Amino acid sequence: MHVLIVDEEVPYPLNTGKRLRSYNLLKRLQEQHQITYVCYGSGEEVLPDCPNVSLLILKSPILKQSGIRFYLALLKNLLSPLPYVVERHKSILMQLTVEKILKQGGIDLVHCEWTPYSENIKMLLGDFPTVLSAHNVEAQIWQRYYETESNQLKKLYIKLQWQKMLNYEKMMSSLYRQVAVVSEPDQAVFVNHYECKKVTVVANGVDEKYFYPTPSKMKANSMVFTGSMDWRPNQDGVRYFIEEIFPIIKKRIHDATFTVVGRKPPQWLVALAERTEGVVVTGTVDDVRPYISESMLYVVPLRVGGGSRLKILEAMAMEKVVLSTSVGAEGLDVSDGKDIILKDRAQDFADAACEILKNPGQFNQYEKVGRELILVSYTWDAISKVMNDVWEQARG
């Protein structure tokens, strides 16, 4: 089968959760299929170990999220029925490129790798074999932004975006022949609220051979979070931890530390870390594994988000104790008190963190059980076979 994939970027290097998922599935699927990958970029990007993938890189029309043009675009969007994130990624060039490729013939299936990019292939939906890969329920993310935002002006704007995205996501997703989601809760939303008929769970996974237990010496009373720090749910979760949870921990464990590992941290977060004793923000690193390995506790204090967290799978694969909110662990087949510890209130989260740091030996069972869960349910080899089935069903 010859598959045309439309995405926002080349899924490499592997420094975001979305890239990790896209690349690991692509690497395995291209062993069976010929793939043309249309996306934005500089033209210098590469995809290692993917000989059957042809990259077609277009100049990006996306505005940087700063400066007067950005804020004018936000204001202008008030008059548009489309969510801003959809308008921001809409491209006549990408639409024309897709149409040209299809006219040349030979394409069996078109796969959209992010819901907002549906706008760039909407002329195909309903008529051509198409698959949507929904990494999250986008409207749900905006709803959670709304619920956690305290600034009333921002809250009003976010509510408008939430409603627009809800309408857009429902309308567009129902036009695809197949929708792939990452969790059963997401599947329920697409089936019950968006009225999509064919929705398959293609879970997130982890490279269990890359993320494996190492005998590194752990730093006393150390905690770590890993994730792309240019993604708002991660920013919100880290700020929540530093401002509301970490001070409680520090009162009881004076030498407690918290390390935030991930690309492109905003300046306000760097400044917050600098004035908070015990907090370090690394920015981009070549390898997150040493930071995970050296920490006593892996924390996921997310309040906003959707889909499921690759970061938790990576930590479990390395046999680390994971402490998360319910939102942070959403969409994963994990069990509180068995392979993960779930706490939602700031005080409860801090209490659990202190207990684990003070008595690590009492939580050793989480390490082995977590790794076993990965090997049984979350390897990319197994998950790619599910996506392949989705492609075959969409083609008919």
C-alpha positions as CSV (number, residue, x, y, z in Angstrom):
1,M,0.0,0.0,0.0
2,H,1.2,3.6,-0.7
3,V,0.2,5.9,2.1
4,L,0.3,9.7,2.1
5,I,0.8,11.1,5.6
6,V,0.1,14.7,6.4
7,D,1.7,16.2,9.5
8,E,2.9,19.4,11.1
9,E,6.6,18.4,11.2
10,V,9.1,15.6,10.6
11,P,8.8,13.3,13.6
12,Y,12.5,13.5,14.4
13,P,14.6,14.1,16.5
14,L,12.7,12.2,19.2
15,N,12.3,15.0,21.7
16,T,8.5,15.2,22.1
17,G,5.9,12.7,22.9
18,K,4.1,13.2,19.6
19,R,7.4,12.7,17.7
20,L,8.2,9.5,19.6
21,R,4.8,8.0,18.8
22,S,4.7,9.1,15.2
23,Y,8.3,8.0,14.4
24,N,8.1,4.6,16.2
25,L,4.9,3.6,14.4
26,L,6.2,5.0,11.1
27,K,9.5,3.1,11.4
28,R,7.6,-0.2,11.7
29,L,4.8,0.5,9.2
30,Q,7.2,1.6,6.4
31,E,8.6,-2.0,6.5
32,Q,5.4,-3.1,4.9
33,H,4.2,0.0,3.0
34,Q,5.5,2.8,0.8
35,I,5.0,6.2,2.5
36,T,5.0,9.8,1.3
37,Y,5.3,12.2,4.3
38,V,4.1,15.8,3.7
39,C,4.9,18.2,6.4
40,Y,6.5,21.6,7.3
41,G,10.2,22.0,7.9
42,S,13.5,23.6,6.8
43,G,14.4,20.9,4.3
44,E,17.3,19.6,6.3
45,E,15.4,17.0,8.4
46,V,16.0,13.3,8.1
47,L,14.2,10.1,9.2
48,P,16.8,7.5,10.2
49,D,16.1,3.8,9.5
50,C,13.1,4.6,7.2
51,P,14.2,3.8,3.7
52,N,10.6,3.4,2.4
53,V,9.6,6.9,3.5
54,S,9.8,9.9,1.1
55,L,9.9,13.2,2.8
56,L,8.2,16.2,1.1
57,I,9.0,19.2,3.2
58,L,7.0,22.5,2.7
59,K,7.8,26.0,4.0
60,S,5.9,26.6,7.2
61,P,3.2,29.3,7.4
62,I,3.0,29.1,11.1
63,L,3.3,32.3,13.1
64,K,5.6,32.3,16.2
65,Q,3.5,32.6,19.4
66,S,4.9,36.0,20.3
67,G,4.9,39.5,18.9
68,I,2.3,41.9,17.6
69,R,1.3,39.7,14.6
70,F,0.6,36.8,16.9
71,Y,-1.8,38.8,19.1
72,L,-3.5,40.4,16.1
73,A,-4.1,36.9,14.8
74,L,-5.7,35.9,18.1
75,L,-8.0,38.9,17.9
76,K,-8.9,38.2,14.3
77,N,-9.8,34.7,15.2
78,L,-12.7,36.0,17.3
79,L,-14.5,36.4,14.0
80,S,-13.7,33.0,12.6
81,P,-15.7,29.8,13.1
82,L,-12.4,27.8,13.1
83,P,-10.3,27.3,16.3
84,Y,-7.1,29.4,16.3
85,V,-4.9,26.3,16.2
86,V,-6.6,25.1,13.0
87,E,-6.3,28.5,11.3
88,R,-2.7,28.8,12.4
89,H,-1.8,25.5,10.6
90,K,-4.0,25.9,7.6
91,S,-2.0,26.1,4.4
92,I,-3.0,26.6,0.8
93,L,0.4,25.2,-0.2
94,M,-0.2,22.0,1.7
95,Q,-3.7,21.6,0.2
96,L,-2.4,22.1,-3.3
97,T,0.5,19.7,-2.7
98,V,-1.8,17.0,-1.5
99,E,-4.1,17.5,-4.5
100,K,-1.1,17.3,-6.9
101,I,0.1,14.0,-5.3
102,L,-3.3,12.4,-5.6
103,K,-3.7,13.5,-9.2
104,Q,-0.4,11.7,-10.0
105,G,-2.1,8.5,-8.9
106,G,-0.9,5.5,-6.9
107,I,-2.0,6.7,-3.4
108,D,-4.1,4.1,-1.6
109,L,-4.7,5.9,1.7
110,V,-4.3,9.4,3.3
111,H,-3.4,9.5,7.0
112,C,-3.8,12.7,9.0
113,E,-1.4,12.8,11.9
114,W,-3.0,15.6,13.9
115,T,-6.7,16.6,14.1
116,P,-6.1,20.4,13.2
117,Y,-4.5,19.3,9.9
118,S,-7.9,17.9,8.8
119,E,-8.4,21.4,7.3
120,N,-5.6,20.7,4.8
121,I,-7.2,17.5,3.5
122,K,-10.9,18.3,4.0
123,M,-11.5,18.1,0.2
124,L,-10.9,14.3,0.5
125,L,-12.9,13.4,3.6
126,G,-15.9,11.3,2.8
127,D,-14.7,10.3,-0.6
128,F,-11.2,8.9,-0.2
129,P,-9.8,6.3,2.2
130,T,-8.7,8.3,5.1
131,V,-7.4,7.8,8.7
132,L,-7.2,10.3,11.5
133,S,-4.7,9.8,14.2
134,A,-6.0,11.6,17.3
135,H,-3.2,12.0,19.8
136,N,-5.7,13.7,22.1
137,V,-9.2,14.8,22.4
138,E,-8.3,18.4,21.5
139,A,-11.5,20.0,22.9
140,Q,-11.0,18.3,26.2
141,I,-7.6,20.0,26.5
142,W,-9.2,23.4,26.0
143,Q,-11.9,22.5,28.5
144,R,-9.3,21.8,31.1
145,Y,-7.4,25.0,30.3
146,Y,-10.7,26.8,30.9
147,E,-11.2,25.0,34.2
148,T,-7.7,25.8,35.5
149,E,-7.3,29.4,34.2
150,S,-7.7,32.1,36.9
151,N,-7.4,35.2,34.6
152,Q,-11.0,36.0,33.6
153,L,-10.1,37.6,30.3
154,K,-8.0,34.6,29.3
155,K,-10.7,32.3,30.6
156,L,-13.3,33.9,28.3
157,Y,-11.0,33.5,25.2
158,I,-10.2,29.9,26.1
159,K,-13.9,29.1,26.5
160,L,-14.5,30.4,22.9
161,Q,-11.6,28.2,21.7
162,W,-13.0,25.2,23.6
163,Q,-16.4,25.6,22.0
164,K,-14.9,26.1,18.5
165,M,-12.7,23.0,18.9
166,L,-15.6,21.0,20.1
167,N,-17.6,21.8,17.0
168,Y,-14.7,21.4,14.7
169,E,-13.4,18.1,16.1
170,K,-16.9,16.6,16.0
171,M,-17.6,17.7,12.5
172,M,-14.3,16.6,10.9
173,S,-13.6,13.4,12.8
174,S,-16.9,11.9,11.7
175,L,-15.9,12.2,8.1
176,Y,-12.9,9.9,8.3
177,R,-13.3,6.2,7.4
178,Q,-11.2,5.3,10.5
179,V,-10.1,7.1,13.6
180,A,-7.2,5.9,15.7
181,V,-7.1,7.1,19.4
182,V,-4.6,6.4,22.1
183,S,-6.9,5.4,25.0
184,E,-10.4,3.9,25.8
185,P,-11.6,7.2,27.4
186,D,-10.7,9.0,24.1
187,Q,-12.5,6.3,22.2
188,A,-15.6,6.8,24.2
189,V,-15.6,10.6,23.4
190,F,-15.3,10.0,19.7
191,V,-18.0,7.3,19.6
192,N,-20.5,8.7,22.0
193,H,-20.1,12.5,21.6
194,Y,-18.7,12.8,18.1
195,E,-20.7,10.0,16.6
196,C,-17.7,8.4,14.8
197,K,-18.5,4.8,13.8
198,K,-15.1,3.3,13.4
199,V,-12.7,4.2,16.3
200,T,-9.8,2.0,17.3
201,V,-7.5,2.3,20.3
202,V,-3.9,2.4,19.1
203,A,-2.2,2.9,22.4
204,N,1.0,4.8,23.1
205,G,4.1,2.7,23.6
206,V,7.7,2.7,24.6
207,D,11.0,1.3,23.2
208,E,11.6,-1.2,25.9
209,K,15.1,-1.8,24.6
210,Y,16.1,1.8,24.9
211,F,14.4,2.6,28.1
212,Y,15.6,-0.1,30.4
213,P,16.7,-0.3,34.1
214,T,20.3,0.9,34.8
215,P,22.3,0.5,38.0
216,S,22.9,4.2,38.4
217,K,23.3,5.6,41.9
218,M,20.2,7.6,42.8
219,K,20.4,11.0,44.3
220,A,18.9,11.3,47.7
221,N,15.4,12.9,47.9
222,S,15.4,13.6,44.2
223,M,12.3,13.9,41.9
224,V,12.2,14.4,38.1
225,F,9.7,15.3,35.4
226,T,10.4,14.9,31.7
227,G,8.5,16.3,28.8
228,S,8.4,19.0,26.1
229,M,8.3,22.3,28.0
230,D,6.8,24.2,25.1
231,W,3.6,22.3,25.6
232,R,1.1,24.1,27.8
233,P,-0.2,21.1,29.8
234,N,3.4,20.3,30.8
235,Q,4.0,24.0,31.7
236,D,0.8,24.1,33.8
237,G,1.7,20.9,35.6
238,V,5.3,21.9,36.4
239,R,4.2,25.3,37.7
240,Y,1.5,23.6,39.8
241,F,4.1,21.3,41.3
242,I,6.7,24.1,42.0
243,E,4.2,26.6,43.5
244,E,1.8,24.3,45.4
245,I,3.3,20.9,46.0
246,F,7.1,21.4,46.3
247,P,6.9,23.9,49.2
248,I,5.0,21.3,51.3
249,I,7.6,18.7,50.5
250,K,10.5,21.1,51.3
251,K,9.1,21.8,54.8
252,R,9.5,18.1,55.6
253,I,12.5,17.2,53.5
254,H,14.8,20.2,53.4
255,D,17.2,18.7,50.8
256,A,14.5,17.6,48.4
257,T,15.2,18.4,44.7
258,F,13.1,18.6,41.6
259,T,14.5,18.5,38.1
260,V,12.5,19.5,35.0
261,V,13.9,17.9,31.8
262,G,12.6,19.0,28.4
263,R,13.1,21.2,25.4
264,K,12.2,24.9,25.1
265,P,11.2,25.9,28.7
266,P,9.6,29.3,28.7
267,Q,11.6,32.1,30.3
268,W,9.0,32.5,33.2
269,L,9.7,28.9,34.1
270,V,13.5,29.3,34.1
271,A,13.0,32.4,36.3
272,L,10.7,30.5,38.7
273,A,13.3,27.7,39.0
274,E,16.1,30.1,39.7
275,R,14.3,31.7,42.6
276,T,13.1,28.3,44.0
277,E,15.7,26.4,46.0
278,G,16.1,22.8,44.9
279,V,14.5,23.2,41.4
280,V,16.5,22.8,38.2
281,V,15.3,23.3,34.7
282,T,17.7,21.7,32.2
283,G,16.2,22.6,28.8
284,T,17.0,20.4,25.9
285,V,19.2,17.3,26.7
286,D,20.7,14.7,24.5
287,D,19.4,11.8,26.6
288,V,16.7,11.9,29.3
289,R,17.6,8.5,30.7
290,P,20.3,9.5,33.1
291,Y,18.0,12.0,34.7
292,I,15.3,9.4,35.1
293,S,17.7,6.8,36.4
294,E,19.4,9.0,39.0
295,S,16.0,10.2,40.5
296,M,14.3,8.4,43.4
297,L,10.8,9.4,42.2
298,Y,9.2,10.2,38.8
299,V,6.4,12.7,39.2
300,V,3.6,13.6,36.7
301,P,1.6,16.5,38.3
302,L,-0.6,17.3,35.3
303,R,-4.0,19.0,35.5
304,V,-4.5,19.5,31.8
305,G,-4.1,17.2,28.9
306,G,-5.6,14.3,26.9
307,G,-4.5,11.1,25.3
308,S,-2.0,9.2,27.3
309,R,1.5,9.9,28.7
310,L,4.5,8.4,27.0
311,K,6.6,9.8,29.9
312,I,5.0,7.4,32.3
313,L,5.7,4.5,30.1
314,E,9.3,5.5,29.8
315,A,9.7,5.8,33.6
316,M,8.0,2.4,34.2
317,A,10.2,0.8,31.5
318,M,13.2,2.0,33.6
319,E,11.7,0.6,36.8
320,K,11.0,3.9,38.5
321,V,8.3,4.6,41.0
322,V,5.8,6.9,39.4
323,L,3.6,9.4,41.3
324,S,0.9,11.0,39.1
325,T,-2.4,12.8,39.1
326,S,-5.4,11.0,37.6
327,V,-5.2,13.3,34.6
328,G,-1.5,12.5,34.2
329,A,-2.1,8.8,34.1
330,E,-5.3,9.0,32.1
331,G,-5.7,6.6,29.2
332,L,-3.1,4.1,30.5
333,D,-4.0,0.6,31.8
334,V,-2.5,1.3,35.2
335,S,-3.8,0.5,38.7
336,D,-3.4,2.8,41.7
337,G,-1.5,1.0,44.5
338,K,-0.2,-1.7,42.2
339,D,2.0,-0.2,39.4
340,I,1.5,3.5,40.0
341,I,0.5,5.9,42.8
342,L,-2.3,8.4,42.0
343,K,-3.0,11.6,44.0
344,D,-4.9,14.7,42.9
345,R,-4.9,17.1,45.8
346,A,-1.7,19.1,46.3
347,Q,-1.5,18.0,50.0
348,D,-2.0,14.4,49.1
349,F,0.5,14.5,46.3
350,A,3.1,16.0,48.6
351,D,2.4,13.5,51.4
352,A,2.8,10.6,49.0
353,A,6.1,12.1,47.6
354,C,7.5,12.5,51.2
355,E,6.5,8.9,52.1
356,I,8.2,7.5,49.0
357,L,11.4,9.6,49.4
358,K,11.7,8.7,53.1
359,N,10.9,5.0,52.8
360,P,11.9,4.0,49.2
361,G,12.3,0.3,50.2
362,Q,8.6,0.0,50.8
363,F,7.8,0.9,47.2
364,N,10.2,-1.4,45.4
365,Q,7.3,-3.6,44.1
366,Y,6.1,-0.8,41.9
367,E,9.4,-1.0,39.9
368,K,9.1,-4.6,38.8
369,V,5.4,-4.5,38.2
370,G,5.6,-1.4,36.1
371,R,8.3,-2.9,33.8
372,E,6.3,-6.1,33.4
373,L,3.2,-4.1,32.3
374,I,5.4,-2.4,29.6
375,L,6.6,-5.7,28.2
376,V,3.1,-7.2,28.1
377,S,1.1,-4.2,26.8
378,Y,3.1,-1.3,25.6
379,T,5.8,-2.3,23.1
380,W,5.8,-0.4,19.7
381,D,6.1,-3.7,17.8
382,A,2.8,-4.9,19.1
383,I,1.1,-1.5,18.8
384,S,2.2,-0.9,15.2
385,K,0.3,-4.1,14.2
386,V,-2.9,-2.5,15.5
387,M,-2.3,0.6,13.4
388,N,-1.6,-1.5,10.3
389,D,-5.0,-3.1,10.8
390,V,-6.6,0.3,11.0
391,W,-5.0,1.2,7.6
392,E,-6.1,-2.0,6.0
393,Q,-9.7,-1.5,7.2
394,A,-9.8,2.1,6.0
395,R,-8.6,1.1,2.5
396,G,-11.4,-1.5,2.4
